[in-house]
């Protein structure tokens, strides 16, 4: 039983040491993130110019008689 208690204590110590290391790393990363966010907030954001709308050429519309003629010539109207 004494061996199991010693092994259990070692395992618990390893577990606790791993948790401490993880928390330290998380704290370090959090501080880096906060510093980066503060630096970005201090810098003014560049103003983006709005893109100009492209002018599209108007398609010439076909008249009804032209449409009927193309339909008849294509074989659709019988």
mmCIF file of the N, C-alpha and C atoms, coordinates in Angstrom:
data_MODEL
# 
_entry.id   MODEL 
# 
loop_
_atom_site.group_PDB 
_atom_site.id 
_atom_site.type_symbol 
_atom_site.label_atom_id 
_atom_site.label_alt_id 
_atom_site.label_comp_id 
_atom_site.label_asym_id 
_atom_site.label_entity_id 
_atom_site.label_seq_id 
_atom_site.pdbx_PDB_ins_code 
_atom_site.Cartn_x 
_atom_site.Cartn_y 
_atom_site.Cartn_z 
_atom_site.occupancy 
_atom_site.B_iso_or_equiv 
_atom_site.pdbx_formal_charge 
_atom_site.auth_seq_id 
_atom_site.auth_comp_id 
_atom_site.auth_asym_id 
_atom_site.auth_atom_id 
_atom_site.pdbx_PDB_model_num 
ATOM 1   N N  . UNK A 1 1  ? 0.812   -1.190 0.000   1.00 0.00 ? 1  UNK A N  1 
ATOM 2   C CA . UNK A 1 1  ? 0.000   0.000  0.000   1.00 0.00 ? 1  UNK A CA 1 
ATOM 3   C C  . UNK A 1 1  ? 0.857   1.257  0.000   1.00 0.00 ? 1  UNK A C  1 
ATOM 4   N N  . UNK A 1 2  ? 1.989   1.161  0.622   1.00 0.00 ? 2  UNK A N  1 
ATOM 5   C CA . UNK A 1 2  ? 2.836   2.341  0.700   1.00 0.00 ? 2  UNK A CA 1 
ATOM 6   C C  . UNK A 1 2  ? 3.349   2.739  -0.688  1.00 0.00 ? 2  UNK A C  1 
ATOM 7   N N  . UNK A 1 3  ? 3.631   1.757  -1.538  1.00 0.00 ? 3  UNK A N  1 
ATOM 8   C CA . UNK A 1 3  ? 4.111   2.037  -2.889  1.00 0.00 ? 3  UNK A CA 1 
ATOM 9   C C  . UNK A 1 3  ? 3.020   2.766  -3.678  1.00 0.00 ? 3  UNK A C  1 
ATOM 10  N N  . UNK A 1 4  ? 1.784   2.347  -3.544  1.00 0.00 ? 4  UNK A N  1 
ATOM 11  C CA . UNK A 1 4  ? 0.686   2.979  -4.257  1.00 0.00 ? 4  UNK A CA 1 
ATOM 12  C C  . UNK A 1 4  ? 0.509   4.429  -3.799  1.00 0.00 ? 4  UNK A C  1 
ATOM 13  N N  . UNK A 1 5  ? 0.687   4.682  -2.524  1.00 0.00 ? 5  UNK A N  1 
ATOM 14  C CA . UNK A 1 5  ? 0.548   6.035  -2.003  1.00 0.00 ? 5  UNK A CA 1 
ATOM 15  C C  . UNK A 1 5  ? 1.653   6.936  -2.559  1.00 0.00 ? 5  UNK A C  1 
ATOM 16  N N  . UNK A 1 6  ? 2.868   6.409  -2.637  1.00 0.00 ? 6  UNK A N  1 
ATOM 17  C CA . UNK A 1 6  ? 3.990   7.185  -3.169  1.00 0.00 ? 6  UNK A CA 1 
ATOM 18  C C  . UNK A 1 6  ? 3.775   7.463  -4.654  1.00 0.00 ? 6  UNK A C  1 
ATOM 19  N N  . UNK A 1 7  ? 3.356   6.438  -5.378  1.00 0.00 ? 7  UNK A N  1 
ATOM 20  C CA . UNK A 1 7  ? 3.101   6.612  -6.817  1.00 0.00 ? 7  UNK A CA 1 
ATOM 21  C C  . UNK A 1 7  ? 1.957   7.606  -7.049  1.00 0.00 ? 7  UNK A C  1 
ATOM 22  N N  . UNK A 1 8  ? 0.930   7.518  -6.212  1.00 0.00 ? 8  UNK A N  1 
ATOM 23  C CA . UNK A 1 8  ? -0.191  8.445  -6.322  1.00 0.00 ? 8  UNK A CA 1 
ATOM 24  C C  . UNK A 1 8  ? 0.241   9.880  -6.062  1.00 0.00 ? 8  UNK A C  1 
ATOM 25  N N  . UNK A 1 9  ? 1.105   10.076 -5.091  1.00 0.00 ? 9  UNK A N  1 
ATOM 26  C CA . UNK A 1 9  ? 1.603   11.413 -4.767  1.00 0.00 ? 9  UNK A CA 1 
ATOM 27  C C  . UNK A 1 9  ? 2.435   11.966 -5.925  1.00 0.00 ? 9  UNK A C  1 
ATOM 28  N N  . UNK A 1 10 ? 3.244   11.105 -6.541  1.00 0.00 ? 10 UNK A N  1 
ATOM 29  C CA . UNK A 1 10 ? 4.043   11.547 -7.691  1.00 0.00 ? 10 UNK A CA 1 
ATOM 30  C C  . UNK A 1 10 ? 3.142   11.930 -8.866  1.00 0.00 ? 10 UNK A C  1 
ATOM 31  N N  . UNK A 1 11 ? 2.120   11.106 -9.094  1.00 0.00 ? 11 UNK A N  1 
ATOM 32  C CA . UNK A 1 11 ? 1.204   11.388 -10.207 1.00 0.00 ? 11 UNK A CA 1 
ATOM 33  C C  . UNK A 1 11 ? 0.467   12.703 -9.955  1.00 0.00 ? 11 UNK A C  1 
ATOM 34  N N  . UNK A 1 12 ? 0.055   12.918 -8.690  1.00 0.00 ? 12 UNK A N  1 
ATOM 35  C CA . UNK A 1 12 ? -0.658  14.154 -8.356  1.00 0.00 ? 12 UNK A CA 1 
ATOM 36  C C  . UNK A 1 12 ? 0.271   15.366 -8.523  1.00 0.00 ? 12 UNK A C  1 
ATOM 37  N N  . UNK A 1 13 ? 1.527   15.227 -8.159  1.00 0.00 ? 13 UNK A N  1 
ATOM 38  C CA . UNK A 1 13 ? 2.488   16.311 -8.313  1.00 0.00 ? 13 UNK A CA 1 
ATOM 39  C C  . UNK A 1 13 ? 2.716   16.628 -9.796  1.00 0.00 ? 13 UNK A C  1 
ATOM 40  N N  . UNK A 1 14 ? 2.818   15.592 -10.624 1.00 0.00 ? 14 UNK A N  1 
ATOM 41  C CA . UNK A 1 14 ? 2.978   15.812 -12.069 1.00 0.00 ? 14 UNK A CA 1 
ATOM 42  C C  . UNK A 1 14 ? 1.745   16.512 -12.650 1.00 0.00 ? 14 UNK A C  1 
ATOM 43  N N  . UNK A 1 15 ? 0.570   16.087 -12.201 1.00 0.00 ? 15 UNK A N  1 
ATOM 44  C CA . UNK A 1 15 ? -0.679  16.669 -12.664 1.00 0.00 ? 15 UNK A CA 1 
ATOM 45  C C  . UNK A 1 15 ? -0.751  18.146 -12.278 1.00 0.00 ? 15 UNK A C  1 
ATOM 46  N N  . UNK A 1 16 ? -0.409  18.446 -11.035 1.00 0.00 ? 16 UNK A N  1 
ATOM 47  C CA . UNK A 1 16 ? -0.440  19.832 -10.572 1.00 0.00 ? 16 UNK A CA 1 
ATOM 48  C C  . UNK A 1 16 ? 0.596   20.691 -11.305 1.00 0.00 ? 16 UNK A C  1 
ATOM 49  N N  . UNK A 1 17 ? 1.787   20.139 -11.533 1.00 0.00 ? 17 UNK A N  1 
ATOM 50  C CA . UNK A 1 17 ? 2.833   20.889 -12.241 1.00 0.00 ? 17 UNK A CA 1 
ATOM 51  C C  . UNK A 1 17 ? 2.392   21.190 -13.673 1.00 0.00 ? 17 UNK A C  1 
ATOM 52  N N  . UNK A 1 18 ? 1.737   20.229 -14.309 1.00 0.00 ? 18 UNK A N  1 
ATOM 53  C CA . UNK A 1 18 ? 1.243   20.438 -15.671 1.00 0.00 ? 18 UNK A CA 1 
ATOM 54  C C  . UNK A 1 18 ? 0.170   21.532 -15.684 1.00 0.00 ? 18 UNK A C  1 
ATOM 55  N N  . UNK A 1 19 ? -0.729  21.515 -14.707 1.00 0.00 ? 19 UNK A N  1 
ATOM 56  C CA . UNK A 1 19 ? -1.767  22.542 -14.627 1.00 0.00 ? 19 UNK A CA 1 
ATOM 57  C C  . UNK A 1 19 ? -1.174  23.928 -14.419 1.00 0.00 ? 19 UNK A C  1 
ATOM 58  N N  . UNK A 1 20 ? -0.156  24.020 -13.590 1.00 0.00 ? 20 UNK A N  1 
ATOM 59  C CA . UNK A 1 20 ? 0.502   25.313 -13.348 1.00 0.00 ? 20 UNK A CA 1 
ATOM 60  C C  . UNK A 1 20 ? 1.154   25.819 -14.624 1.00 0.00 ? 20 UNK A C  1 
ATOM 61  N N  . UNK A 1 21 ? 1.809   24.922 -15.360 1.00 0.00 ? 21 UNK A N  1 
ATOM 62  C CA . UNK A 1 21 ? 2.464   25.313 -16.605 1.00 0.00 ? 21 UNK A CA 1 
ATOM 63  C C  . UNK A 1 21 ? 1.431   25.794 -17.633 1.00 0.00 ? 21 UNK A C  1 
ATOM 64  N N  . UNK A 1 22 ? 0.313   25.114 -17.706 1.00 0.00 ? 22 UNK A N  1 
ATOM 65  C CA . UNK A 1 22 ? -0.733  25.506 -18.651 1.00 0.00 ? 22 UNK A CA 1 
ATOM 66  C C  . UNK A 1 22 ? -1.289  26.875 -18.273 1.00 0.00 ? 22 UNK A C  1 
ATOM 67  N N  . UNK A 1 23 ? -1.547  27.103 -17.000 1.00 0.00 ? 23 UNK A N  1 
ATOM 68  C CA . UNK A 1 23 ? -2.086  28.397 -16.570 1.00 0.00 ? 23 UNK A CA 1 
ATOM 69  C C  . UNK A 1 23 ? -1.100  29.533 -16.825 1.00 0.00 ? 23 UNK A C  1 
ATOM 70  N N  . UNK A 1 24 ? 0.201   29.282 -16.601 1.00 0.00 ? 24 UNK A N  1 
ATOM 71  C CA . UNK A 1 24 ? 1.213   30.304 -16.879 1.00 0.00 ? 24 UNK A CA 1 
ATOM 72  C C  . UNK A 1 24 ? 1.238   30.654 -18.361 1.00 0.00 ? 24 UNK A C  1 
ATOM 73  N N  . UNK A 1 25 ? 1.151   29.634 -19.212 1.00 0.00 ? 25 UNK A N  1 
ATOM 74  C CA . UNK A 1 25 ? 1.162   29.865 -20.652 1.00 0.00 ? 25 UNK A CA 1 
ATOM 75  C C  . UNK A 1 25 ? -0.086  30.626 -21.089 1.00 0.00 ? 25 UNK A C  1 
ATOM 76  N N  . UNK A 1 26 ? -1.234  30.275 -20.529 1.00 0.00 ? 26 UNK A N  1 
ATOM 77  C CA . UNK A 1 26 ? -2.469  30.980 -20.852 1.00 0.00 ? 26 UNK A CA 1 
ATOM 78  C C  . UNK A 1 26 ? -2.381  32.446 -20.432 1.00 0.00 ? 26 UNK A C  1 
ATOM 79  N N  . UNK A 1 27 ? -1.807  32.706 -19.285 1.00 0.00 ? 27 UNK A N  1 
ATOM 80  C CA . UNK A 1 27 ? -1.652  34.085 -18.808 1.00 0.00 ? 27 UNK A CA 1 
ATOM 81  C C  . UNK A 1 27 ? -0.713  34.865 -19.728 1.00 0.00 ? 27 UNK A C  1 
ATOM 82  N N  . UNK A 1 28 ? 0.374   34.235 -20.157 1.00 0.00 ? 28 UNK A N  1 
ATOM 83  C CA . UNK A 1 28 ? 1.331   34.879 -21.058 1.00 0.00 ? 28 UNK A CA 1 
ATOM 84  C C  . UNK A 1 28 ? 0.662   35.225 -22.386 1.00 0.00 ? 28 UNK A C  1 
ATOM 85  N N  . UNK A 1 29 ? -0.092  34.276 -22.920 1.00 0.00 ? 29 UNK A N  1 
ATOM 86  C CA . UNK A 1 29 ? -0.770  34.512 -24.191 1.00 0.00 ? 29 UNK A CA 1 
ATOM 87  C C  . UNK A 1 29 ? -1.853  35.584 -24.053 1.00 0.00 ? 29 UNK A C  1 
ATOM 88  N N  . UNK A 1 30 ? -2.552  35.606 -22.922 1.00 0.00 ? 30 UNK A N  1 
ATOM 89  C CA . UNK A 1 30 ? -3.580  36.619 -22.701 1.00 0.00 ? 30 UNK A CA 1 
ATOM 90  C C  . UNK A 1 30 ? -2.956  38.004 -22.663 1.00 0.00 ? 30 UNK A C  1 
ATOM 91  N N  . UNK A 1 31 ? -1.810  38.131 -21.975 1.00 0.00 ? 31 UNK A N  1 
ATOM 92  C CA . UNK A 1 31 ? -1.131  39.426 -21.913 1.00 0.00 ? 31 UNK A CA 1 
ATOM 93  C C  . UNK A 1 31 ? -0.657  39.875 -23.292 1.00 0.00 ? 31 UNK A C  1 
ATOM 94  N N  . UNK A 1 32 ? -0.152  38.941 -24.085 1.00 0.00 ? 32 UNK A N  1 
ATOM 95  C CA . UNK A 1 32 ? 0.265   39.281 -25.446 1.00 0.00 ? 32 UNK A CA 1 
ATOM 96  C C  . UNK A 1 32 ? -0.920  39.745 -26.286 1.00 0.00 ? 32 UNK A C  1 
ATOM 97  N N  . UNK A 1 33 ? -2.051  39.053 -26.150 1.00 0.00 ? 33 UNK A N  1 
ATOM 98  C CA . UNK A 1 33 ? -3.248  39.424 -26.902 1.00 0.00 ? 33 UNK A CA 1 
ATOM 99  C C  . UNK A 1 33 ? -3.745  40.806 -26.495 1.00 0.00 ? 33 UNK A C  1 
ATOM 100 N N  . UNK A 1 34 ? -3.766  41.072 -25.192 1.00 0.00 ? 34 UNK A N  1 
ATOM 101 C CA . UNK A 1 34 ? -4.228  42.378 -24.713 1.00 0.00 ? 34 UNK A CA 1 
ATOM 102 C C  . UNK A 1 34 ? -3.301  43.502 -25.183 1.00 0.00 ? 34 UNK A C  1 
ATOM 103 N N  . UNK A 1 35 ? -1.989  43.237 -25.185 1.00 0.00 ? 35 UNK A N  1 
ATOM 104 C CA . UNK A 1 35 ? -1.042  44.242 -25.659 1.00 0.00 ? 35 UNK A CA 1 
ATOM 105 C C  . UNK A 1 35 ? -1.248  44.521 -27.150 1.00 0.00 ? 35 UNK A C  1 
ATOM 106 N N  . UNK A 1 36 ? -1.477  43.463 -27.914 1.00 0.00 ? 36 UNK A N  1 
ATOM 107 C CA . UNK A 1 36 ? -1.706  43.624 -29.355 1.00 0.00 ? 36 UNK A CA 1 
ATOM 108 C C  . UNK A 1 36 ? -3.000  44.394 -29.605 1.00 0.00 ? 36 UNK A C  1 
ATOM 109 N N  . UNK A 1 37 ? -4.054  44.083 -28.861 1.00 0.00 ? 37 UNK A N  1 
ATOM 110 C CA . UNK A 1 37 ? -5.322  44.786 -29.030 1.00 0.00 ? 37 UNK A CA 1 
ATOM 111 C C  . UNK A 1 37 ? -5.192  46.262 -28.651 1.00 0.00 ? 37 UNK A C  1 
ATOM 112 N N  . UNK A 1 38 ? -4.430  46.554 -27.596 1.00 0.00 ? 38 UNK A N  1 
ATOM 113 C CA . UNK A 1 38 ? -4.225  47.944 -27.190 1.00 0.00 ? 38 UNK A CA 1 
ATOM 114 C C  . UNK A 1 38 ? -3.439  48.706 -28.249 1.00 0.00 ? 38 UNK A C  1 
ATOM 115 N N  . UNK A 1 39 ? -2.452  48.054 -28.842 1.00 0.00 ? 39 UNK A N  1 
ATOM 116 C CA . UNK A 1 39 ? -1.654  48.685 -29.898 1.00 0.00 ? 39 UNK A CA 1 
ATOM 117 C C  . UNK A 1 39 ? -2.513  48.967 -31.128 1.00 0.00 ? 39 UNK A C  1 
ATOM 118 N N  . UNK A 1 40 ? -3.375  48.025 -31.486 1.00 0.00 ? 40 UNK A N  1 
ATOM 119 C CA . UNK A 1 40 ? -4.240  48.214 -32.644 1.00 0.00 ? 40 UNK A CA 1 
ATOM 120 C C  . UNK A 1 40 ? -5.276  49.306 -32.384 1.00 0.00 ? 40 UNK A C  1 
ATOM 121 N N  . UNK A 1 41 ? -5.745  49.402 -31.141 1.00 0.00 ? 41 UNK A N  1 
ATOM 122 C CA . UNK A 1 41 ? -6.738  50.430 -30.812 1.00 0.00 ? 41 UNK A CA 1 
ATOM 123 C C  . UNK A 1 41 ? -6.109  51.825 -30.840 1.00 0.00 ? 41 UNK A C  1 
ATOM 124 N N  . UNK A 1 42 ? -4.813  51.913 -30.546 1.00 0.00 ? 42 UNK A N  1 
ATOM 125 C CA . UNK A 1 42 ? -4.129  53.203 -30.531 1.00 0.00 ? 42 UNK A CA 1 
ATOM 126 C C  . UNK A 1 42 ? -3.871  53.717 -31.943 1.00 0.00 ? 42 UNK A C  1 
ATOM 127 N N  . UNK A 1 43 ? -3.766  52.819 -32.903 1.00 0.00 ? 43 UNK A N  1 
ATOM 128 C CA . UNK A 1 43 ? -3.501  53.226 -34.281 1.00 0.00 ? 43 UNK A CA 1 
ATOM 129 C C  . UNK A 1 43 ? -4.815  53.576 -34.966 1.00 0.00 ? 43 UNK A C  1 
ATOM 130 N N  . UNK A 1 44 ? -4.860  54.717 -35.653 1.00 0.00 ? 44 UNK A N  1 
ATOM 131 C CA . UNK A 1 44 ? -6.091  55.062 -36.370 1.00 0.00 ? 44 UNK A CA 1 
ATOM 132 C C  . UNK A 1 44 ? -6.286  54.129 -37.560 1.00 0.00 ? 44 UNK A C  1 
ATOM 133 N N  . UNK A 1 45 ? -7.524  53.768 -37.783 1.00 0.00 ? 45 UNK A N  1 
ATOM 134 C CA . UNK A 1 45 ? -7.836  52.894 -38.910 1.00 0.00 ? 45 UNK A CA 1 
ATOM 135 C C  . UNK A 1 45 ? -7.863  53.717 -40.189 1.00 0.00 ? 45 UNK A C  1 
ATOM 136 N N  . UNK A 1 46 ? -7.251  53.213 -41.252 1.00 0.00 ? 46 UNK A N  1 
ATOM 137 C CA . UNK A 1 46 ? -7.274  53.961 -42.517 1.00 0.00 ? 46 UNK A CA 1 
ATOM 138 C C  . UNK A 1 46 ? -8.699  54.001 -43.066 1.00 0.00 ? 46 UNK A C  1 
ATOM 139 N N  . UNK A 1 47 ? -9.032  55.131 -43.641 1.00 0.00 ? 47 UNK A N  1 
ATOM 140 C CA . UNK A 1 47 ? -10.354 55.297 -44.222 1.00 0.00 ? 47 UNK A CA 1 
ATOM 141 C C  . UNK A 1 47 ? -10.316 54.732 -45.635 1.00 0.00 ? 47 UNK A C  1 
ATOM 142 N N  . UNK A 1 48 ? -11.211 53.831 -45.896 1.00 0.00 ? 48 UNK A N  1 
ATOM 143 C CA . UNK A 1 48 ? -11.263 53.224 -47.217 1.00 0.00 ? 48 UNK A CA 1 
ATOM 144 C C  . UNK A 1 48 ? -12.217 54.024 -48.095 1.00 0.00 ? 48 UNK A C  1 
ATOM 145 N N  . UNK A 1 49 ? -11.761 54.303 -49.308 1.00 0.00 ? 49 UNK A N  1 
ATOM 146 C CA . UNK A 1 49 ? -12.602 55.017 -50.256 1.00 0.00 ? 49 UNK A CA 1 
ATOM 147 C C  . UNK A 1 49 ? -13.637 54.044 -50.809 1.00 0.00 ? 49 UNK A C  1 
ATOM 148 N N  . UNK A 1 50 ? -14.851 54.530 -50.948 1.00 0.00 ? 50 UNK A N  1 
ATOM 149 C CA . UNK A 1 50 ? -15.899 53.682 -51.501 1.00 0.00 ? 50 UNK A CA 1 
ATOM 150 C C  . UNK A 1 50 ? -15.634 53.466 -52.981 1.00 0.00 ? 50 UNK A C  1 
ATOM 151 N N  . UNK A 1 51 ? -15.875 52.245 -53.405 1.00 0.00 ? 51 UNK A N  1 
ATOM 152 C CA . UNK A 1 51 ? -15.681 51.922 -54.815 1.00 0.00 ? 51 UNK A CA 1 
ATOM 153 C C  . UNK A 1 51 ? -16.775 52.584 -55.635 1.00 0.00 ? 51 UNK A C  1 
ATOM 154 N N  . UNK A 1 52 ? -16.377 53.122 -56.768 1.00 0.00 ? 52 UNK A N  1 
ATOM 155 C CA . UNK A 1 52 ? -17.349 53.757 -57.644 1.00 0.00 ? 52 UNK A CA 1 
ATOM 156 C C  . UNK A 1 52 ? -18.152 52.684 -58.358 1.00 0.00 ? 52 UNK A C  1 
ATOM 157 N N  . UNK A 1 53 ? -19.414 52.960 -58.514 1.00 0.00 ? 53 UNK A N  1 
ATOM 158 C CA . UNK A 1 53 ? -20.285 52.012 -59.204 1.00 0.00 ? 53 UNK A CA 1 
ATOM 159 C C  . UNK A 1 53 ? -19.922 51.989 -60.684 1.00 0.00 ? 53 UNK A C  1 
ATOM 160 N N  . UNK A 1 54 ? -19.851 50.803 -61.203 1.00 0.00 ? 54 UNK A N  1 
ATOM 161 C CA . UNK A 1 54 ? -19.537 50.660 -62.614 1.00 0.00 ? 54 UNK A CA 1 
ATOM 162 C C  . UNK A 1 54 ? -20.799 50.913 -63.425 1.00 0.00 ? 54 UNK A C  1 
ATOM 163 N N  . UNK A 1 55 ? -20.621 51.671 -64.475 1.00 0.00 ? 55 UNK A N  1 
ATOM 164 C CA . UNK A 1 55 ? -21.747 51.932 -65.354 1.00 0.00 ? 55 UNK A CA 1 
ATOM 165 C C  . UNK A 1 55 ? -21.848 50.793 -66.352 1.00 0.00 ? 55 UNK A C  1 
ATOM 166 N N  . UNK A 1 56 ? -23.017 50.241 -66.432 1.00 0.00 ? 56 UNK A N  1 
ATOM 167 C CA . UNK A 1 56 ? -23.220 49.169 -67.394 1.00 0.00 ? 56 UNK A CA 1 
ATOM 168 C C  . UNK A 1 56 ? -23.969 49.724 -68.590 1.00 0.00 ? 56 UNK A C  1 
ATOM 169 N N  . UNK A 1 57 ? -23.582 49.254 -69.732 1.00 0.00 ? 57 UNK A N  1 
ATOM 170 C CA . UNK A 1 57 ? -24.231 49.704 -70.951 1.00 0.00 ? 57 UNK A CA 1 
ATOM 171 C C  . UNK A 1 57 ? -25.617 49.076 -71.018 1.00 0.00 ? 57 UNK A C  1 
ATOM 172 N N  . UNK A 1 58 ? -26.585 49.872 -71.349 1.00 0.00 ? 58 UNK A N  1 
ATOM 173 C CA . UNK A 1 58 ? -27.943 49.368 -71.456 1.00 0.00 ? 58 UNK A CA 1 
ATOM 174 C C  . UNK A 1 58 ? -28.059 48.491 -72.690 1.00 0.00 ? 58 UNK A C  1 
ATOM 175 N N  . UNK A 1 59 ? -28.677 47.341 -72.511 1.00 0.00 ? 59 UNK A N  1 
ATOM 176 C CA . UNK A 1 59 ? -28.865 46.441 -73.641 1.00 0.00 ? 59 UNK A CA 1 
ATOM 177 C C  . UNK A 1 59 ? -30.021 46.969 -74.486 1.00 0.00 ? 59 UNK A C  1 
ATOM 178 N N  . UNK A 1 60 ? -29.827 46.947 -75.776 1.00 0.00 ? 60 UNK A N  1 
ATOM 179 C CA . UNK A 1 60 ? -30.955 47.367 -76.617 1.00 0.00 ? 60 UNK A CA 1 
ATOM 180 C C  . UNK A 1 60 ? -32.054 46.312 -76.523 1.00 0.00 ? 60 UNK A C  1 
ATOM 181 N N  . UNK A 1 61 ? -33.246 46.749 -76.246 1.00 0.00 ? 61 UNK A N  1 
ATOM 182 C CA . UNK A 1 61 ? -34.352 45.814 -76.117 1.00 0.00 ? 61 UNK A CA 1 
ATOM 183 C C  . UNK A 1 61 ? -34.964 45.568 -77.483 1.00 0.00 ? 61 UNK A C  1 
ATOM 184 N N  . UNK A 1 62 ? -35.314 44.335 -77.695 1.00 0.00 ? 62 UNK A N  1 
ATOM 185 C CA . UNK A 1 62 ? -35.936 43.979 -78.970 1.00 0.00 ? 62 UNK A CA 1 
ATOM 186 C C  . UNK A 1 62 ? -37.421 44.282 -78.898 1.00 0.00 ? 62 UNK A C  1 
ATOM 187 N N  . UNK A 1 63 ? -37.968 44.638 -80.022 1.00 0.00 ? 63 UNK A N  1 
ATOM 188 C CA . UNK A 1 63 ? -39.406 44.884 -80.074 1.00 0.00 ? 63 UNK A CA 1 
ATOM 189 C C  . UNK A 1 63 ? -40.133 43.557 -80.161 1.00 0.00 ? 63 UNK A C  1 
ATOM 190 N N  . UNK A 1 64 ? -41.407 43.587 -79.951 1.00 0.00 ? 64 UNK A N  1 
ATOM 191 C CA . UNK A 1 64 ? -42.202 42.367 -79.994 1.00 0.00 ? 64 UNK A CA 1 
ATOM 192 C C  . UNK A 1 64 ? -42.160 41.731 -81.373 1.00 0.00 ? 64 UNK A C  1 
ATOM 193 N N  . UNK A 1 65 ? -42.195 42.558 -82.392 1.00 0.00 ? 65 UNK A N  1 
ATOM 194 C CA . UNK A 1 65 ? -42.176 42.001 -83.755 1.00 0.00 ? 65 UNK A CA 1 
ATOM 195 C C  . UNK A 1 65 ? -40.834 41.336 -84.048 1.00 0.00 ? 65 UNK A C  1 
ATOM 196 N N  . UNK A 1 66 ? -39.735 41.918 -83.550 1.00 0.00 ? 66 UNK A N  1 
ATOM 197 C CA . UNK A 1 66 ? -38.415 41.291 -83.748 1.00 0.00 ? 66 UNK A CA 1 
ATOM 198 C C  . UNK A 1 66 ? -38.331 39.973 -82.990 1.00 0.00 ? 66 UNK A C  1 
ATOM 199 N N  . UNK A 1 67 ? -38.866 39.943 -81.802 1.00 0.00 ? 67 UNK A N  1 
ATOM 200 C CA . UNK A 1 67 ? -38.842 38.707 -80.999 1.00 0.00 ? 67 UNK A CA 1 
ATOM 201 C C  . UNK A 1 67 ? -39.665 37.612 -81.684 1.00 0.00 ? 67 UNK A C  1 
ATOM 202 N N  . UNK A 1 68 ? -40.838 37.977 -82.174 1.00 0.00 ? 68 UNK A N  1 
ATOM 203 C CA . UNK A 1 68 ? -41.682 36.988 -82.857 1.00 0.00 ? 68 UNK A CA 1 
ATOM 204 C C  . UNK A 1 68 ? -40.993 36.462 -84.101 1.00 0.00 ? 68 UNK A C  1 
ATOM 205 N N  . UNK A 1 69 ? -40.288 37.350 -84.820 1.00 0.00 ? 69 UNK A N  1 
ATOM 206 C CA . UNK A 1 69 ? -39.573 36.934 -86.026 1.00 0.00 ? 69 UNK A CA 1 
ATOM 207 C C  . UNK A 1 69 ? -38.469 35.938 -85.674 1.00 0.00 ? 69 UNK A C  1 
ATOM 208 N N  . UNK A 1 70 ? -37.702 36.194 -84.618 1.00 0.00 ? 70 UNK A N  1 
ATOM 209 C CA . UNK A 1 70 ? -36.636 35.263 -84.232 1.00 0.00 ? 70 UNK A CA 1 
ATOM 210 C C  . UNK A 1 70 ? -37.216 33.940 -83.733 1.00 0.00 ? 70 UNK A C  1 
ATOM 211 N N  . UNK A 1 71 ? -38.348 33.985 -83.051 1.00 0.00 ? 71 UNK A N  1 
ATOM 212 C CA . UNK A 1 71 ? -38.969 32.744 -82.605 1.00 0.00 ? 71 UNK A CA 1 
ATOM 213 C C  . UNK A 1 71 ? -39.449 31.914 -83.795 1.00 0.00 ? 71 UNK A C  1 
ATOM 214 N N  . UNK A 1 72 ? -40.011 32.590 -84.775 1.00 0.00 ? 72 UNK A N  1 
ATOM 215 C CA . UNK A 1 72 ? -40.524 31.877 -85.955 1.00 0.00 ? 72 UNK A CA 1 
ATOM 216 C C  . UNK A 1 72 ? -39.358 31.278 -86.739 1.00 0.00 ? 72 UNK A C  1 
ATOM 217 N N  . UNK A 1 73 ? -38.292 32.026 -86.891 1.00 0.00 ? 73 UNK A N  1 
ATOM 218 C CA . UNK A 1 73 ? -37.128 31.544 -87.652 1.00 0.00 ? 73 UNK A CA 1 
ATOM 219 C C  . UNK A 1 73 ? -36.398 30.426 -86.915 1.00 0.00 ? 73 UNK A C  1 
ATOM 220 N N  . UNK A 1 74 ? -36.514 30.375 -85.589 1.00 0.00 ? 74 UNK A N  1 
ATOM 221 C CA . UNK A 1 74 ? -35.818 29.329 -84.850 1.00 0.00 ? 74 UNK A CA 1 
ATOM 222 C C  . UNK A 1 74 ? -36.614 28.024 -84.839 1.00 0.00 ? 74 UNK A C  1 
ATOM 223 N N  . UNK A 1 75 ? -37.841 28.069 -85.315 1.00 0.00 ? 75 UNK A N  1 
ATOM 224 C CA . UNK A 1 75 ? -38.643 26.853 -85.389 1.00 0.00 ? 75 UNK A CA 1 
ATOM 225 C C  . UNK A 1 75 ? -39.513 26.649 -84.172 1.00 0.00 ? 75 UNK A C  1 
ATOM 226 N N  . UNK A 1 76 ? -39.584 27.584 -83.287 1.00 0.00 ? 76 UNK A N  1 
ATOM 227 C CA . UNK A 1 76 ? -40.395 27.424 -82.087 1.00 0.00 ? 76 UNK A CA 1 
ATOM 228 C C  . UNK A 1 76 ? -41.856 27.689 -82.356 1.00 0.00 ? 76 UNK A C  1 
ATOM 229 N N  . UNK A 1 77 ? -42.139 28.642 -83.187 1.00 0.00 ? 77 UNK A N  1 
ATOM 230 C CA . UNK A 1 77 ? -43.538 28.948 -83.511 1.00 0.00 ? 77 UNK A CA 1 
ATOM 231 C C  . UNK A 1 77 ? -43.914 28.174 -84.774 1.00 0.00 ? 77 UNK A C  1 
ATOM 232 N N  . UNK A 1 78 ? -44.930 27.420 -84.680 1.00 0.00 ? 78 UNK A N  1 
ATOM 233 C CA . UNK A 1 78 ? -45.335 26.642 -85.853 1.00 0.00 ? 78 UNK A CA 1 
ATOM 234 C C  . UNK A 1 78 ? -46.683 27.076 -86.343 1.00 0.00 ? 78 UNK A C  1 
# 
